[in-house]
Amino acid sequence: MTDYGLKIWADDNFIIEEAQVKLNYLSKPSLLTITKEIRSSGLRGPLILRFPHLIYKQISTLYSTFERSIKEVSYKGSFHAVFPLKVNQYPELVDAVVKHGQAYQYGLEAGSKAELILAMAKTPTYAPITVNGFKDTEMIHLGFIAAQMGHNITLTIEGLAELKSIIEVSKKCSLKVPSIGIRLRLHSSGSGVWAKSGGTDAKFGLSATELLEAIHLLKTNKLLKYFHMVHFHIGSQMEDITPLKRALREAGNIYAELKKMGAKDLHAINIGGGLAIEYAQHNDDRLRTYTLEEFSNDVVFLLGEIMDKKKVAHPDIFTESGRFIVASHAVLITPVLELFSQDHQEKSLHIKENNPPLISELIDLNKTLNAKNAIEYLHDALDHMESLFTLFDLGYIDLQDRSNAEVLVHVIIKKALVLANNHQTIELQKLQASLQERYLINASIFQSLPDYWGLNQNFPTMPLDKLDQAAVRPASLWDITCDSDGEIGFSSKSPLYLHDINLEEEDYFLGFFNVGAYQETLGMSHNLFAHPSECSIEITKDGYEIKNINESSSLLKIISNLGYDENQILIQLKNSLARSKFITEEEKSDTLQKLELYLYQNSYLRTTN
Ligand SMILES: *Cc1c(COP(=O)(O)O)cnc(C)c1O
């Protein structure tokens, strides 16, 4: 039975038990049970489930791993971390990050004014705030205000103009000066699709020449004592450790040189984010080639080595990994609404008492098909189908015979493909692709999995139950947008098989895992589908608690968020209905009630699923 690659991507967070996916924590509740309970209140559409214990797990793993590396090589600096808000700014998540980070003095990183305001409101004063990204004078002034409030805040300058703004603000106001950080423009660049953050043509950071100019400016304006940190970030989802090692050597040497040039209060090196998450479901697709231990050992060892060589004190280490901290905490659950079955099920066979000989042979092939004869029988079946079609064209068999031939051949192909799974040929792959089942999911890929749309990023996908039954249908997933890009196609290289189900008799839910990083705020309201309903699940020893169910926006809210006047729209609709003829007054008021009900429901489909 397939486990949908759980061992590869799930990091022991989920297990399969009693044919269902369960949380591998305390009472081990099943995702299906939780989903059904939430839906029992009438909530429909896709659902984001957040599991705060998984955020805590990542934060504590990050700290304990670095602490271990530091101890092992007697590194003299300390370890600190901040959560980059751009990865996910939703309140439930940020509150969980702040709450679970308390024990470690885990801080927040902001990349824009709105994020800075969030960081100032949410970070306890003992935890650090770092500020990256382009800043105007106003944003820099906000940094001074934060410092005055008692925050341990570092403004990382991305260019000399920002430093000039800091100097200007420091002269104009008497507020406390925040710590100053400088982003380094390294010549070593990152790897993977997100590698644009490093390299000499990177969007951010100061070159060596600009660094010298910056030190000069800081000195002449008596601000050098506030220069506390150097920073680099080589890109997200770093799949290989080599670029980081190169960047560390470069940044470490720059740090040591700056210390020697008189930056005496410089004490920290911020290595940015980039720790990768495993999204692969198949062994051949594995992305991450290193462990967290290797990562932390390399950082601590390399920095220690460089500083010892140059006789400079070991710097404190800051990281800003975000994806690593929160990707695993969220699961997107989508109901399947429909199977666009192109092929036919055995139950639609209507075998006659007397069948044409070729049909009888197909019946036999179907009965005696096994792993050994699968390919041979498959070829026979395809051959028979051609002959039967010819017989139909010539008028020798009737429509029922033709339908039986279609159904039988489809069934045989499906079974043979499963049986011959171990020796895939191009012919089989082609047949398989032609037999895909389209599963219509009640969700928008643009809204909930934008990185699939934009970067072809796989998100581990599996059904929530039936995990003791063979899943034989090659699946492609269609979302409910009317855009043909809203599809996760079947890939014979990394195939997804789902179950044969009768949705009239039972529900079928798919879980998309590791969706907690980036997807939610990158999501687009294409076709006006809104952010899904969401809630947090606190797992306890005996069960679980569902906290803060936030339903997806209502139709009226979505429309008013675009800038329309919701009252005007409501009045317009009501008036049009009131004016309409050929409808009794009773029907009118009934219809109006329905209309109002619809307007306050969310944007996703509500049919039985
Ligand atoms: C995006 C970003 C991060 C977070 O990167 P992850 O890949 O999510 O760890 C950290 N620091 C900076 C400066 C960033 O721009």
The ligand as a MOL file (V3000), in Angstrom:
LIG
                    3D

  0  0  0     0  0            999 V3000
M  V30 BEGIN CTAB
M  V30 COUNTS 15 15 0 0 0
M  V30 BEGIN ATOM
M  V30 1 C 12.7380 35.7230 2.8000 0
M  V30 2 C 13.8050 36.0330 3.7410 0
M  V30 3 C 14.0690 35.1560 4.7980 0
M  V30 4 C 13.3490 33.8530 4.9930 0
M  V30 5 O 13.7470 32.8890 4.0880 0
M  V30 6 P 13.2970 31.3450 4.2670 0
M  V30 7 O 13.7080 30.7080 3.0250 0
M  V30 8 O 11.8240 31.3630 4.4560 0
M  V30 9 O 14.0010 30.8060 5.4350 0
M  V30 10 C 15.0420 35.5210 5.6980 0
M  V30 11 N 15.7300 36.6670 5.5620 0
M  V30 12 C 15.5250 37.5320 4.5400 0
M  V30 13 C 16.3090 38.7730 4.4290 0
M  V30 14 C 14.5510 37.2370 3.5920 0
M  V30 15 O 14.3490 38.0690 2.5720 0
M  V30 END ATOM
M  V30 BEGIN BOND
M  V30 1 1 1 2
M  V30 2 1 2 3
M  V30 3 2 2 14
M  V30 4 1 3 4
M  V30 5 2 3 10
M  V30 6 1 4 5
M  V30 7 1 5 6
M  V30 8 2 6 7
M  V30 9 1 6 8
M  V30 10 1 6 9
M  V30 11 1 10 11
M  V30 12 2 11 12
M  V30 13 1 12 13
M  V30 14 1 12 14
M  V30 15 1 14 15
M  V30 END BOND
M  V30 END CTAB
M  END
